[in-house]
Amino acid sequence: MHVVVAQTETPGEIIVELLPLEQQTRQEREERLIDQAQANKELIRNLAHEIKNPLGGIRGAAQLLELELDNRQLTEYTQVIIHEADRLQSLVDRLLAPHRRPHVVGDVNIHEVCERVRSLIVAEFPKGLRVVRDYDISIPEFRGDREQLIQAVLNIAHNAAHALTERIAAGDAQITLRTRVGRQLTFGKQRYRLALELHVIDNGPGVPDSIKDRIFFPLVSGRDGGSGLGLTLAQTFVQQHHGLIECESVPGQTDFKILIPLP
């Protein structure tokens, strides 16, 4: 047990709180996630700006050089430079997107968010993948940015779908969207009376051990061809709602849990 002792306003009285070590470990893990996400955000923003300016110069120089070349074979090289500069520019724009886009706040129904994500996933993976609804319809609306939350949940669900490639081929892949109300939860260094728990659960192979501790880092991906930005952006969007994303994964089940305070 972890013991917390605090004084009260009444002289001679103290409060003794006994916390299971598991809870203390969870809180410490959450604090590390929050600090890590903040450091990632600053790193991404600074790095993206440092890359952005030289890229424009490289692309412009390649275009000017191309105008001076008569040899078609050589212009193929300049086209490679231009194409790669554009690809990197697109990556930089995606890195900067959460910091550029205004936070549009309105009333959010989390089940409308889930249904939008479900329709997009089913449209992209029409066969071999079942998307299960497990909703607590008593969850109240809350103030937030609907489009950001759609993107956050979609990024997680999309990663899950790609992790299920073999099960989709076998026809038994499943993603579950589960909503619950959590009570008296502590996350983000604060305690909340009510909080949304949104789970995105898949029956895939699990997160590789080699990246388990780094899945929210930018440019870290568990699949070939992945940008490694989906979970980073999802964490950023959820944190802008004073929330947090946690992940528990074992072979056969991965559970990404989004926590957001409720009114």
PyMOL commands that set and color helices and strands:
alter all, ss='L'
color gray80, all
select helices_A, chain A and resi 21-68+72-100+110-124+146-163+165-170+209-214+230-239
alter helices_A, ss='H'
color red, helices_A
select strands_A, chain A and resi 2-7+14-19+106-108+129-134+142-144+173-187+190-202+244-250+253-261
alter strands_A, ss='S'
color yellow, strands_A
deselect
rebuild
show_as cartoon
